[in-house]
């Protein structure tokens, strides 16, 4: 994984852009100014992280969008 996520937090207002890089040996997440690959509501990210939904499903439903829908 090598993607920039722009997180939106409508409750606490603590969103931002984060560069996520991950592979078999681990992952790293840092603040970023790069253009985002995906826009995600914080609650939607939690649903993906905990396995409740796939990001593709959330893009179709609306709480997430991606720059390149492939």
N, C-alpha and C positions, 0 to 999 in steps of 0.2 A: 504494500500500500504506500502510495506517495500522493497525498491530496491535501488541499487547503479547504478547511471547513469554516464557513461563517456561521457562528451560532447566534441565535436570537433568543433572548430571554425576556419575555413580556412581563414577568412577575418581578424579578429582582433587577433587571436592566444590566446584567453582567455578561452580555454576549461578547463576541469578538471574533477575530480570525486566528485560526490555529493550523499550523502545518503538522500533519500527521505522517510519519514515516514508520513503517513496520515490516517485519519479515520474520523468518524462522528463528532468528537470534534475539528478538525483542522489538520494542517500539519506542519511539520518541515523539513528543508533542511539544511544540514551541509556538509562541506568538508569531504572527506573520503579517506582512503588509502585501503579500502577493495576492493577485486576483483569486477569488475563491472558486473551487471546483464544484462546491455544493453549498446551498443555504439550508440550514436545518434549525428547527425549533428545538430548544433544549429537551423538552419532553419527548420529542420524536427520537432524538439521539439516544435517550435513555431506553426507549422501546427497542431500538436496534441493538444497543449494547447488551441488554439483558435477554435478547433473543425473542422478544415478543412479536416483532415484525421485521421484514426485510426493508431496506432503504427504498427499493423499487416500489413497494406497496405504498410507502409514505409519500413518495413523489406523486403517485397517481391520486392519492387522497388529498394532498395539498400542504401538509406541514413541512415538506421538504421539496427542494428543487435542485436540479443539477445543471451545470453548464453544458455538458455533453451527455445526452441521455443514452448512449450506447451501453 
